[in-house]
Amino acid sequence: MEFVRHVAAIWLALGIGGVLFRTVQLFIIKDVLTGLVWATKILTDPFHDIKLYHKAPLALLRGEIIDRSIGAEWDDEDAEALPRIG
């Protein structure tokens, strides 16, 4: 168990170091605002993803693999106007 904790600590340090390195790199290459915006996006992405996809596992368990609402507003004429493959 101690080995797993060490590996986790190394990955966490590597991740934090990567974000800090890229942020400072953007400070130098572009400007401070660009670096801060990028770092904020990277740090908040997991929370945004949870907000977007929290219902997905339950939908998959119910067998809802394809979103039926995609293309629901199309009629037969719209479908016939699509190019044929093959």
QUIBELGI-V502255 format. One record per residue. SS is DSSP state (a for helix, b for strand, c for the rest). PSI is psi as a letter, one per 30 degrees, with the letter a starting at -180 (none if undefined). D_LAST is the distance of its C-alpha to the last C-alpha in Angstrom with 2 decimals. Layout:
((SS:PSI:D_LAST) (SS:PSI:D_LAST))
This chain:
((c:e:55.84) (a:e:57.53) (a:e:54.91) (a:e:52.14) (a:e:54.13) (a:e:54.58) (a:e:50.89) (a:e:50.12) (a:e:52.79) (a:e:51.40) (a:e:47.86) (a:e:49.37) (a:e:51.47) (a:e:48.54) (a:e:46.47) (a:e:49.38) (a:e:50.15) (a:e:46.59) (a:e:46.60) (a:e:50.05) (a:e:49.16) (a:e:46.08) (a:e:48.10) (a:e:50.92) (a:e:48.52) (a:e:47.08) (a:e:50.68) (a:e:51.35) (a:e:48.13) (c:c:47.61) (c:l:50.22) (a:e:51.69) (a:e:49.73) (a:e:46.36) (a:e:47.54) (a:e:48.83) (a:e:45.70) (a:e:43.53) (a:e:45.94) (a:e:46.04) (a:e:42.25) (a:e:42.13) (a:f:45.00) (a:f:43.70) (a:e:40.00) (a:e:40.67) (a:e:42.45) (a:e:39.71) (a:e:37.08) (a:e:39.31) (a:e:39.62) (a:e:35.85) (a:g:34.83) (c:f:37.93) (c:f:36.36) (a:e:33.21) (a:e:34.77) (a:e:36.08) (a:e:32.79) (a:e:31.08) (a:f:33.91) (c:f:33.31) (c:g:29.66) (c:i:28.34) (c:e:25.57) (c:k:23.33) (c:j:25.02) (c:f:24.58) (c:f:26.03) (c:k:23.07) (c:g:21.50) (c:f:24.22) (c:f:25.38) (c:k:22.16) (c:a:22.29) (a:e:19.90) (a:e:20.00) (a:e:18.97) (a:e:15.95) (a:f:14.91) (c:f:15.41) (c:k:12.76) (c:k:9.72) (c:k:6.48) (c:k:3.77) (c:none:0.00))
